[in-house]
Amino acid sequence: MTDAAIDRGFFGHPRGLSTLFFTEMWERFSFYGMRALLILFMTAPLSTGGLGFDTALAGAVYGLYTSMVYLACLPGGWIADRLIGSRRAVLYGGIVIACGHFSMAFPTLATFYLGLFLIVIGTGLLKGNVSVIVGQLYAPDDERRDAGFSIFYMGINLGAFLAPLVCGYLGQRVNWHLGFGAAGIGMTFGVVQYVLGAKHLGSAGLEPAVAPSSSLMTSARLWTIGALVALTAFGAAAYTGAIPVSAIQIADAAGYMLLVVVVVFFAWLFFGEWTREERRRLYAIGVLFLSACVFWSLFEQAGSTLNLFADQNTHNEIFGWTFPSSFYQTMNSAFIWMFAPVLAWLWLRLGPRQPSTIVKFALGEILVAAGFGVLVVGATIASAGVQVSPMWLTVVYLLHTFGELCLSPVGLSAMTKLAPARIAGLVMGVWFLALSVGNFMAGRLAGFYEAMPLARLFGVITASGVAVGVILLLLAKPIERLTPRAR
């Protein structure tokens, strides 16, 4: 056991947890700070410093960016496992993320797209690997492990809560690019404290999980350099018009790529050689994956459709104080801080009487759909030219938070319980793949914001979520029989 594993210098946990807590806090600060501004900046008129995109183009760019952020975690994990180790992956990722945000601080379209590209690459290296290091701080049988991840999760939500207050205010009230720059400064703080606190991490994440051969390292370097050169050349050609391709066409191509990745991955998964018990569990994983895709496609509209509704259709004033529309992005994190312990206590209290995983997923789908159901009424009022009260979005975010708490932590736990031992790590990548697909769909749905009456758009979204929730309830018993030990 390493010194880091027996250390209790951070509230009874390894001191390295504090380093990773603040690394993730600042990474989420930068991510959510920029995300709170992204679609607002793209749709803002040129006269106010925005890009003047219509919602179809802005939604396509937004969906492409947010989906690629999570998809990049898959190659980012492979690079760490096989080539450089999680420790260096997190460091390099943080530096690249900061460069991406600083690139967006410059008021040109080229630096805007460059910034998004760099943030995708950096997040792919950092996001999954920082969690891997957290796990390596503890021995496999260390009873503090779950509590350590709970503390780490609170760091995520602390960063997500603070980000819109700082970056959102600076971006909307002072200058868009100052808001993006503030996100870069936050990530820089994270990198600096990560380097200074590395001494508390012991050997966690220091080496690749599999010792790389010299031939593998050479091949990886060549492929990486080739991919970066190809992407850079394509981006430059598309930007200059040498290749007649639009952002929407690129987003469409990415959507087809996502579909191919999903089909190929699950085809490989289902047609492999498995025991009867393992195959049953894989079927359950497939059901959870599809329902998670739908859930995230609704939930992740917080940064797109709901952000536009907050900016254009909501009277953002309370007790005489007018606040930026991006401030609504803090609500989910605030509600998680308030209600996550309550729901955790409830499941513990219910014990064996608590709902099964599938039923919890169904509740999550129905709750997130109910949030949009509330907005059907709000959008109907807004269609008469009236800006609605902030309470409409407050109720929406409250319902969405309850939905997230029913599905997200439960989904992570289910993946670890259902995954065959020989592909446990790969199955965890399924969760990032569901996030990627869901984010892509959320961005494309935002493209209908101006093309379809809002009440109808929110009604279709509501019906979709409710339908999936009802289907899951109907499937609950058969799925529970397939996986009796994964309740």
Contacts in CASP RR format, 6 or more apart in sequence:
PFRMAT RR
TARGET T0000
AUTHOR 0000-0000-0000
METHOD contacts of the structure
MODEL  1
MTDAAIDRGFFGHPRGLSTLFFTEMWERFSFYGMRALLILFMTAPLSTGG
LGFDTALAGAVYGLYTSMVYLACLPGGWIADRLIGSRRAVLYGGIVIACG
HFSMAFPTLATFYLGLFLIVIGTGLLKGNVSVIVGQLYAPDDERRDAGFS
IFYMGINLGAFLAPLVCGYLGQRVNWHLGFGAAGIGMTFGVVQYVLGAKH
LGSAGLEPAVAPSSSLMTSARLWTIGALVALTAFGAAAYTGAIPVSAIQI
ADAAGYMLLVVVVVFFAWLFFGEWTREERRRLYAIGVLFLSACVFWSLFE
QAGSTLNLFADQNTHNEIFGWTFPSSFYQTMNSAFIWMFAPVLAWLWLRL
GPRQPSTIVKFALGEILVAAGFGVLVVGATIASAGVQVSPMWLTVVYLLH
TFGELCLSPVGLSAMTKLAPARIAGLVMGVWFLALSVGNFMAGRLAGFYE
AMPLARLFGVITASGVAVGVILLLLAKPIERLTPRAR
1 139 0 8 1.000
2 202 0 8 1.000
2 203 0 8 1.000
2 204 0 8 1.000
3 202 0 8 1.000
4 14 0 8 1.000
4 15 0 8 1.000
4 16 0 8 1.000
4 137 0 8 1.000
4 200 0 8 1.000
4 201 0 8 1.000
4 202 0 8 1.000
4 203 0 8 1.000
4 204 0 8 1.000
5 14 0 8 1.000
5 137 0 8 1.000
5 138 0 8 1.000
5 139 0 8 1.000
5 142 0 8 1.000
7 13 0 8 1.000
7 14 0 8 1.000
7 15 0 8 1.000
7 16 0 8 1.000
7 200 0 8 1.000
8 14 0 8 1.000
9 15 0 8 1.000
10 16 0 8 1.000
10 17 0 8 1.000
10 18 0 8 1.000
11 151 0 8 1.000
12 144 0 8 1.000
13 137 0 8 1.000
13 144 0 8 1.000
13 147 0 8 1.000
13 148 0 8 1.000
13 151 0 8 1.000
14 137 0 8 1.000
14 138 0 8 1.000
14 200 0 8 1.000
15 200 0 8 1.000
16 137 0 8 1.000
16 197 0 8 1.000
16 200 0 8 1.000
16 201 0 8 1.000
16 202 0 8 1.000
16 204 0 8 1.000
17 134 0 8 1.000
17 137 0 8 1.000
17 148 0 8 1.000
17 151 0 8 1.000
17 152 0 8 1.000
18 200 0 8 1.000
19 193 0 8 1.000
19 194 0 8 1.000
19 197 0 8 1.000
19 198 0 8 1.000
19 200 0 8 1.000
19 201 0 8 1.000
20 130 0 8 1.000
20 133 0 8 1.000
20 134 0 8 1.000
20 137 0 8 1.000
20 152 0 8 1.000
20 201 0 8 1.000
21 151 0 8 1.000
21 152 0 8 1.000
21 154 0 8 1.000
21 155 0 8 1.000
22 155 0 8 1.000
22 190 0 8 1.000
22 193 0 8 1.000
22 194 0 8 1.000
23 90 0 8 1.000
23 130 0 8 1.000
23 190 0 8 1.000
23 191 0 8 1.000
23 193 0 8 1.000
23 194 0 8 1.000
24 130 0 8 1.000
24 152 0 8 1.000
24 155 0 8 1.000
24 156 0 8 1.000
25 155 0 8 1.000
25 156 0 8 1.000
25 158 0 8 1.000
25 159 0 8 1.000
25 190 0 8 1.000
26 159 0 8 1.000
26 186 0 8 1.000
26 187 0 8 1.000
26 189 0 8 1.000
26 190 0 8 1.000
26 191 0 8 1.000
26 193 0 8 1.000
27 94 0 8 1.000
27 97 0 8 1.000
27 123 0 8 1.000
27 126 0 8 1.000
27 127 0 8 1.000
27 130 0 8 1.000
27 187 0 8 1.000
27 190 0 8 1.000
28 155 0 8 1.000
28 156 0 8 1.000
28 157 0 8 1.000
28 158 0 8 1.000
28 159 0 8 1.000
28 160 0 8 1.000
28 163 0 8 1.000
29 159 0 8 1.000
29 160 0 8 1.000
29 162 0 8 1.000
29 163 0 8 1.000
29 166 0 8 1.000
29 167 0 8 1.000
29 183 0 8 1.000
29 186 0 8 1.000
29 187 0 8 1.000
30 97 0 8 1.000
30 98 0 8 1.000
30 101 0 8 1.000
30 163 0 8 1.000
30 183 0 8 1.000
30 184 0 8 1.000
30 186 0 8 1.000
30 187 0 8 1.000
31 69 0 8 1.000
31 97 0 8 1.000
31 119 0 8 1.000
31 123 0 8 1.000
31 160 0 8 1.000
31 163 0 8 1.000
31 183 0 8 1.000
32 159 0 8 1.000
32 160 0 8 1.000
32 163 0 8 1.000
32 164 0 8 1.000
32 329 0 8 1.000
33 163 0 8 1.000
33 164 0 8 1.000
33 166 0 8 1.000
33 167 0 8 1.000
33 168 0 8 1.000
33 179 0 8 1.000
33 182 0 8 1.000
33 183 0 8 1.000
33 326 0 8 1.000
33 329 0 8 1.000
34 101 0 8 1.000
34 104 0 8 1.000
34 119 0 8 1.000
34 167 0 8 1.000
34 179 0 8 1.000
34 180 0 8 1.000
34 183 0 8 1.000
35 66 0 8 1.000
35 303 0 8 1.000
35 329 0 8 1.000
36 163 0 8 1.000
36 164 0 8 1.000
36 167 0 8 1.000
36 168 0 8 1.000
36 303 0 8 1.000
36 307 0 8 1.000
36 326 0 8 1.000
36 329 0 8 1.000
37 167 0 8 1.000
37 168 0 8 1.000
37 171 0 8 1.000
37 172 0 8 1.000
37 176 0 8 1.000
37 179 0 8 1.000
37 180 0 8 1.000
37 326 0 8 1.000
38 62 0 8 1.000
38 65 0 8 1.000
38 303 0 8 1.000
39 58 0 8 1.000
39 59 0 8 1.000
39 62 0 8 1.000
39 303 0 8 1.000
39 304 0 8 1.000
39 307 0 8 1.000
39 308 0 8 1.000
39 446 0 8 1.000
40 172 0 8 1.000
40 307 0 8 1.000
40 308 0 8 1.000
40 311 0 8 1.000
40 325 0 8 1.000
40 326 0 8 1.000
41 50 0 8 1.000
41 51 0 8 1.000
41 171 0 8 1.000
41 176 0 8 1.000
42 50 0 8 1.000
42 51 0 8 1.000
42 52 0 8 1.000
42 53 0 8 1.000
42 57 0 8 1.000
42 58 0 8 1.000
42 59 0 8 1.000
42 61 0 8 1.000
42 62 0 8 1.000
43 50 0 8 1.000
43 51 0 8 1.000
43 52 0 8 1.000
43 53 0 8 1.000
43 54 0 8 1.000
43 55 0 8 1.000
43 58 0 8 1.000
43 308 0 8 1.000
44 50 0 8 1.000
44 51 0 8 1.000
44 52 0 8 1.000
44 176 0 8 1.000
45 52 0 8 1.000
46 52 0 8 1.000
49 107 0 8 1.000
49 176 0 8 1.000
50 176 0 8 1.000
51 58 0 8 1.000
51 109 0 8 1.000
51 112 0 8 1.000
53 61 0 8 1.000
54 450 0 8 1.000
55 308 0 8 1.000
55 446 0 8 1.000
55 447 0 8 1.000
55 448 0 8 1.000
55 449 0 8 1.000
55 450 0 8 1.000
55 451 0 8 1.000
56 248 0 8 1.000
56 447 0 8 1.000
56 448 0 8 1.000
56 450 0 8 1.000
56 451 0 8 1.000
57 246 0 8 1.000
57 247 0 8 1.000
57 248 0 8 1.000
58 446 0 8 1.000
58 447 0 8 1.000
59 304 0 8 1.000
59 443 0 8 1.000
59 444 0 8 1.000
59 446 0 8 1.000
59 447 0 8 1.000
60 247 0 8 1.000
60 248 0 8 1.000
60 251 0 8 1.000
60 252 0 8 1.000
60 443 0 8 1.000
60 444 0 8 1.000
60 447 0 8 1.000
61 116 0 8 1.000
61 247 0 8 1.000
61 251 0 8 1.000
62 303 0 8 1.000
62 304 0 8 1.000
62 443 0 8 1.000
62 446 0 8 1.000
63 251 0 8 1.000
63 304 0 8 1.000
63 439 0 8 1.000
63 440 0 8 1.000
63 442 0 8 1.000
63 443 0 8 1.000
63 444 0 8 1.000
63 446 0 8 1.000
64 247 0 8 1.000
64 250 0 8 1.000
64 251 0 8 1.000
64 254 0 8 1.000
64 440 0 8 1.000
65 116 0 8 1.000
65 119 0 8 1.000
65 120 0 8 1.000
66 300 0 8 1.000
66 439 0 8 1.000
66 440 0 8 1.000
66 442 0 8 1.000
66 443 0 8 1.000
67 254 0 8 1.000
67 255 0 8 1.000
67 258 0 8 1.000
67 436 0 8 1.000
67 437 0 8 1.000
67 438 0 8 1.000
67 439 0 8 1.000
67 440 0 8 1.000
68 120 0 8 1.000
68 254 0 8 1.000
68 436 0 8 1.000
69 119 0 8 1.000
69 120 0 8 1.000
69 123 0 8 1.000
69 124 0 8 1.000
69 127 0 8 1.000
69 436 0 8 1.000
69 439 0 8 1.000
70 127 0 8 1.000
70 432 0 8 1.000
70 433 0 8 1.000
70 435 0 8 1.000
70 436 0 8 1.000
70 439 0 8 1.000
71 258 0 8 1.000
71 261 0 8 1.000
71 432 0 8 1.000
71 433 0 8 1.000
71 436 0 8 1.000
72 120 0 8 1.000
72 121 0 8 1.000
72 122 0 8 1.000
72 123 0 8 1.000
72 124 0 8 1.000
72 125 0 8 1.000
73 123 0 8 1.000
73 124 0 8 1.000
73 127 0 8 1.000
73 128 0 8 1.000
73 429 0 8 1.000
73 432 0 8 1.000
74 429 0 8 1.000
74 432 0 8 1.000
74 433 0 8 1.000
75 124 0 8 1.000
76 89 0 8 1.000
76 124 0 8 1.000
76 125 0 8 1.000
76 128 0 8 1.000
76 129 0 8 1.000
77 86 0 8 1.000
77 89 0 8 1.000
77 124 0 8 1.000
77 125 0 8 1.000
77 128 0 8 1.000
77 129 0 8 1.000
77 132 0 8 1.000
79 89 0 8 1.000
79 125 0 8 1.000
79 220 0 8 1.000
80 86 0 8 1.000
80 88 0 8 1.000
80 89 0 8 1.000
80 125 0 8 1.000
80 129 0 8 1.000
80 132 0 8 1.000
80 205 0 8 1.000
80 208 0 8 1.000
80 209 0 8 1.000
81 208 0 8 1.000
81 209 0 8 1.000
81 210 0 8 1.000
82 208 0 8 1.000
82 209 0 8 1.000
82 210 0 8 1.000
82 212 0 8 1.000
82 216 0 8 1.000
82 220 0 8 1.000
83 208 0 8 1.000
83 212 0 8 1.000
83 216 0 8 1.000
83 217 0 8 1.000
83 220 0 8 1.000
84 92 0 8 1.000
84 208 0 8 1.000
85 129 0 8 1.000
85 205 0 8 1.000
85 206 0 8 1.000
85 207 0 8 1.000
85 208 0 8 1.000
85 209 0 8 1.000
86 129 0 8 1.000
86 130 0 8 1.000
86 132 0 8 1.000
86 133 0 8 1.000
86 136 0 8 1.000
86 204 0 8 1.000
86 205 0 8 1.000
87 133 0 8 1.000
87 198 0 8 1.000
87 201 0 8 1.000
87 204 0 8 1.000
87 205 0 8 1.000
87 206 0 8 1.000
89 125 0 8 1.000
89 126 0 8 1.000
89 129 0 8 1.000
90 125 0 8 1.000
90 126 0 8 1.000
90 129 0 8 1.000
90 130 0 8 1.000
90 133 0 8 1.000
90 194 0 8 1.000
91 191 0 8 1.000
91 194 0 8 1.000
91 195 0 8 1.000
92 122 0 8 1.000
92 125 0 8 1.000
93 121 0 8 1.000
93 122 0 8 1.000
93 123 0 8 1.000
93 124 0 8 1.000
93 125 0 8 1.000
93 126 0 8 1.000
94 122 0 8 1.000
94 125 0 8 1.000
94 126 0 8 1.000
94 187 0 8 1.000
94 190 0 8 1.000
94 191 0 8 1.000
94 194 0 8 1.000
95 191 0 8 1.000
96 118 0 8 1.000
96 119 0 8 1.000
96 121 0 8 1.000
96 122 0 8 1.000
96 125 0 8 1.000
97 118 0 8 1.000
97 119 0 8 1.000
97 122 0 8 1.000
97 123 0 8 1.000
97 126 0 8 1.000
97 184 0 8 1.000
97 187 0 8 1.000
98 184 0 8 1.000
98 186 0 8 1.000
98 187 0 8 1.000
98 188 0 8 1.000
98 191 0 8 1.000
99 115 0 8 1.000
99 118 0 8 1.000
100 114 0 8 1.000
100 115 0 8 1.000
100 116 0 8 1.000
100 117 0 8 1.000
100 118 0 8 1.000
100 119 0 8 1.000
100 184 0 8 1.000
101 115 0 8 1.000
101 119 0 8 1.000
101 180 0 8 1.000
101 181 0 8 1.000
101 183 0 8 1.000
101 184 0 8 1.000
101 187 0 8 1.000
102 181 0 8 1.000
102 184 0 8 1.000
103 111 0 8 1.000
103 112 0 8 1.000
103 114 0 8 1.000
103 115 0 8 1.000
103 118 0 8 1.000
104 111 0 8 1.000
104 112 0 8 1.000
104 115 0 8 1.000
104 116 0 8 1.000
104 177 0 8 1.000
104 180 0 8 1.000
104 181 0 8 1.000
104 183 0 8 1.000
105 177 0 8 1.000
105 178 0 8 1.000
105 179 0 8 1.000
105 180 0 8 1.000
105 181 0 8 1.000
105 184 0 8 1.000
106 177 0 8 1.000
107 176 0 8 1.000
107 177 0 8 1.000
109 239 0 8 1.000
110 239 0 8 1.000
113 235 0 8 1.000
113 239 0 8 1.000
117 231 0 8 1.000
128 432 0 8 1.000
131 149 0 8 1.000
131 152 0 8 1.000
132 205 0 8 1.000
133 201 0 8 1.000
133 204 0 8 1.000
133 205 0 8 1.000
134 148 0 8 1.000
134 149 0 8 1.000
134 152 0 8 1.000
135 145 0 8 1.000
135 149 0 8 1.000
135 204 0 8 1.000
136 204 0 8 1.000
136 205 0 8 1.000
137 201 0 8 1.000
137 204 0 8 1.000
138 144 0 8 1.000
138 145 0 8 1.000
138 148 0 8 1.000
154 337 0 8 1.000
157 333 0 8 1.000
157 336 0 8 1.000
157 337 0 8 1.000
158 333 0 8 1.000
159 333 0 8 1.000
160 329 0 8 1.000
160 330 0 8 1.000
160 332 0 8 1.000
160 333 0 8 1.000
161 330 0 8 1.000
161 333 0 8 1.000
161 334 0 8 1.000
161 337 0 8 1.000
162 330 0 8 1.000
163 183 0 8 1.000
163 329 0 8 1.000
164 326 0 8 1.000
164 327 0 8 1.000
164 328 0 8 1.000
164 329 0 8 1.000
164 330 0 8 1.000
165 327 0 8 1.000
165 330 0 8 1.000
166 179 0 8 1.000
166 182 0 8 1.000
167 179 0 8 1.000
167 180 0 8 1.000
167 181 0 8 1.000
167 182 0 8 1.000
167 183 0 8 1.000
167 326 0 8 1.000
168 179 0 8 1.000
168 324 0 8 1.000
168 326 0 8 1.000
168 327 0 8 1.000
168 329 0 8 1.000
169 324 0 8 1.000
169 326 0 8 1.000
169 327 0 8 1.000
170 178 0 8 1.000
170 179 0 8 1.000
170 182 0 8 1.000
171 177 0 8 1.000
171 178 0 8 1.000
171 179 0 8 1.000
171 180 0 8 1.000
171 182 0 8 1.000
171 324 0 8 1.000
171 326 0 8 1.000
172 324 0 8 1.000
172 325 0 8 1.000
172 326 0 8 1.000
173 324 0 8 1.000
212 220 0 8 1.000
234 243 0 8 1.000
236 242 0 8 1.000
237 243 0 8 1.000
238 245 0 8 1.000
238 250 0 8 1.000
251 440 0 8 1.000
251 444 0 8 1.000
254 440 0 8 1.000
255 440 0 8 1.000
258 436 0 8 1.000
258 437 0 8 1.000
258 440 0 8 1.000
261 433 0 8 1.000
262 433 0 8 1.000
262 437 0 8 1.000
265 430 0 8 1.000
265 433 0 8 1.000
266 286 0 8 1.000
266 289 0 8 1.000
269 282 0 8 1.000
269 285 0 8 1.000
269 423 0 8 1.000
270 279 0 8 1.000
270 282 0 8 1.000
274 282 0 8 1.000
274 420 0 8 1.000
278 420 0 8 1.000
280 482 0 8 1.000
280 483 0 8 1.000
281 418 0 8 1.000
281 419 0 8 1.000
281 420 0 8 1.000
281 482 0 8 1.000
281 483 0 8 1.000
281 486 0 8 1.000
282 418 0 8 1.000
282 420 0 8 1.000
283 479 0 8 1.000
283 482 0 8 1.000
284 414 0 8 1.000
284 418 0 8 1.000
284 479 0 8 1.000
284 482 0 8 1.000
284 483 0 8 1.000
284 486 0 8 1.000
285 415 0 8 1.000
285 418 0 8 1.000
285 419 0 8 1.000
285 427 0 8 1.000
285 430 0 8 1.000
287 358 0 8 1.000
287 472 0 8 1.000
287 475 0 8 1.000
287 479 0 8 1.000
288 357 0 8 1.000
288 358 0 8 1.000
288 361 0 8 1.000
288 411 0 8 1.000
288 414 0 8 1.000
288 415 0 8 1.000
288 418 0 8 1.000
289 430 0 8 1.000
289 433 0 8 1.000
289 434 0 8 1.000
291 361 0 8 1.000
291 365 0 8 1.000
291 468 0 8 1.000
291 469 0 8 1.000
291 472 0 8 1.000
292 361 0 8 1.000
292 407 0 8 1.000
292 411 0 8 1.000
292 431 0 8 1.000
292 434 0 8 1.000
292 435 0 8 1.000
293 434 0 8 1.000
293 437 0 8 1.000
293 438 0 8 1.000
293 441 0 8 1.000
294 365 0 8 1.000
294 438 0 8 1.000
294 464 0 8 1.000
294 465 0 8 1.000
294 468 0 8 1.000
295 361 0 8 1.000
295 364 0 8 1.000
295 365 0 8 1.000
295 368 0 8 1.000
295 403 0 8 1.000
295 407 0 8 1.000
295 438 0 8 1.000
295 465 0 8 1.000
295 468 0 8 1.000
296 434 0 8 1.000
296 435 0 8 1.000
296 437 0 8 1.000
296 438 0 8 1.000
296 439 0 8 1.000
296 441 0 8 1.000
296 442 0 8 1.000
297 437 0 8 1.000
297 438 0 8 1.000
297 439 0 8 1.000
297 441 0 8 1.000
297 442 0 8 1.000
297 445 0 8 1.000
298 368 0 8 1.000
298 369 0 8 1.000
298 372 0 8 1.000
298 442 0 8 1.000
298 461 0 8 1.000
298 464 0 8 1.000
298 465 0 8 1.000
299 368 0 8 1.000
299 400 0 8 1.000
299 403 0 8 1.000
299 404 0 8 1.000
299 442 0 8 1.000
300 435 0 8 1.000
300 438 0 8 1.000
300 439 0 8 1.000
300 442 0 8 1.000
300 443 0 8 1.000
301 442 0 8 1.000
301 443 0 8 1.000
301 445 0 8 1.000
301 446 0 8 1.000
301 461 0 8 1.000
302 329 0 8 1.000
302 332 0 8 1.000
302 397 0 8 1.000
302 400 0 8 1.000
303 329 0 8 1.000
303 442 0 8 1.000
304 442 0 8 1.000
304 443 0 8 1.000
304 445 0 8 1.000
304 446 0 8 1.000
305 442 0 8 1.000
305 445 0 8 1.000
305 446 0 8 1.000
305 449 0 8 1.000
305 457 0 8 1.000
306 328 0 8 1.000
306 393 0 8 1.000
306 396 0 8 1.000
306 397 0 8 1.000
307 325 0 8 1.000
307 326 0 8 1.000
307 328 0 8 1.000
307 329 0 8 1.000
308 446 0 8 1.000
308 449 0 8 1.000
309 375 0 8 1.000
309 379 0 8 1.000
309 382 0 8 1.000
309 393 0 8 1.000
309 454 0 8 1.000
310 316 0 8 1.000
310 325 0 8 1.000
310 326 0 8 1.000
310 328 0 8 1.000
310 393 0 8 1.000
311 325 0 8 1.000
313 379 0 8 1.000
313 382 0 8 1.000
313 387 0 8 1.000
313 388 0 8 1.000
313 454 0 8 1.000
314 325 0 8 1.000
314 328 0 8 1.000
314 387 0 8 1.000
314 388 0 8 1.000
314 389 0 8 1.000
314 390 0 8 1.000
314 392 0 8 1.000
314 393 0 8 1.000
315 387 0 8 1.000
315 388 0 8 1.000
315 389 0 8 1.000
315 390 0 8 1.000
316 322 0 8 1.000
316 323 0 8 1.000
316 324 0 8 1.000
316 325 0 8 1.000
316 327 0 8 1.000
316 390 0 8 1.000
317 323 0 8 1.000
317 390 0 8 1.000
318 390 0 8 1.000
328 390 0 8 1.000
328 393 0 8 1.000
328 397 0 8 1.000
331 393 0 8 1.000
331 394 0 8 1.000
331 397 0 8 1.000
331 398 0 8 1.000
331 401 0 8 1.000
332 397 0 8 1.000
332 400 0 8 1.000
332 401 0 8 1.000
332 404 0 8 1.000
335 397 0 8 1.000
335 398 0 8 1.000
335 401 0 8 1.000
336 401 0 8 1.000
336 404 0 8 1.000
336 405 0 8 1.000
339 401 0 8 1.000
339 402 0 8 1.000
339 405 0 8 1.000
340 405 0 8 1.000
343 402 0 8 1.000
343 405 0 8 1.000
343 406 0 8 1.000
346 354 0 8 1.000
347 354 0 8 1.000
355 363 0 8 1.000
356 476 0 8 1.000
356 480 0 8 1.000
356 487 0 8 1.000
357 410 0 8 1.000
357 411 0 8 1.000
357 413 0 8 1.000
357 414 0 8 1.000
357 486 0 8 1.000
357 487 0 8 1.000
358 472 0 8 1.000
358 473 0 8 1.000
358 475 0 8 1.000
358 476 0 8 1.000
358 479 0 8 1.000
358 480 0 8 1.000
359 472 0 8 1.000
359 473 0 8 1.000
359 476 0 8 1.000
360 406 0 8 1.000
360 407 0 8 1.000
360 410 0 8 1.000
361 406 0 8 1.000
361 407 0 8 1.000
361 410 0 8 1.000
361 411 0 8 1.000
361 469 0 8 1.000
361 472 0 8 1.000
362 469 0 8 1.000
362 470 0 8 1.000
362 472 0 8 1.000
362 473 0 8 1.000
362 476 0 8 1.000
363 403 0 8 1.000
363 406 0 8 1.000
363 407 0 8 1.000
364 402 0 8 1.000
364 403 0 8 1.000
364 404 0 8 1.000
364 406 0 8 1.000
364 407 0 8 1.000
364 469 0 8 1.000
365 407 0 8 1.000
365 465 0 8 1.000
365 466 0 8 1.000
365 468 0 8 1.000
365 469 0 8 1.000
365 472 0 8 1.000
366 465 0 8 1.000
366 466 0 8 1.000
366 469 0 8 1.000
366 470 0 8 1.000
367 399 0 8 1.000
367 400 0 8 1.000
367 402 0 8 1.000
367 403 0 8 1.000
367 406 0 8 1.000
368 399 0 8 1.000
368 400 0 8 1.000
368 403 0 8 1.000
368 404 0 8 1.000
368 465 0 8 1.000
369 461 0 8 1.000
369 462 0 8 1.000
369 463 0 8 1.000
369 464 0 8 1.000
369 465 0 8 1.000
369 466 0 8 1.000
369 469 0 8 1.000
370 399 0 8 1.000
370 462 0 8 1.000
371 395 0 8 1.000
371 396 0 8 1.000
371 399 0 8 1.000
371 400 0 8 1.000
371 462 0 8 1.000
372 396 0 8 1.000
372 458 0 8 1.000
372 459 0 8 1.000
372 461 0 8 1.000
372 462 0 8 1.000
373 458 0 8 1.000
373 459 0 8 1.000
373 462 0 8 1.000
374 392 0 8 1.000
374 395 0 8 1.000
374 396 0 8 1.000
374 399 0 8 1.000
375 392 0 8 1.000
375 396 0 8 1.000
375 454 0 8 1.000
375 458 0 8 1.000
376 455 0 8 1.000
376 458 0 8 1.000
376 459 0 8 1.000
376 462 0 8 1.000
377 392 0 8 1.000
378 388 0 8 1.000
378 392 0 8 1.000
378 455 0 8 1.000
379 453 0 8 1.000
379 454 0 8 1.000
379 455 0 8 1.000
379 457 0 8 1.000
379 458 0 8 1.000
380 455 0 8 1.000
381 388 0 8 1.000
382 388 0 8 1.000
382 454 0 8 1.000
383 453 0 8 1.000
383 454 0 8 1.000
383 455 0 8 1.000
411 431 0 8 1.000
412 431 0 8 1.000
414 486 0 8 1.000
415 427 0 8 1.000
415 428 0 8 1.000
415 430 0 8 1.000
415 431 0 8 1.000
416 424 0 8 1.000
416 428 0 8 1.000
417 485 0 8 1.000
417 486 0 8 1.000
418 427 0 8 1.000
418 483 0 8 1.000
418 486 0 8 1.000
419 425 0 8 1.000
419 426 0 8 1.000
419 427 0 8 1.000
419 428 0 8 1.000
420 427 0 8 1.000
445 457 0 8 1.000
445 461 0 8 1.000
448 457 0 8 1.000
449 457 0 8 1.000
480 487 0 8 1.000
END
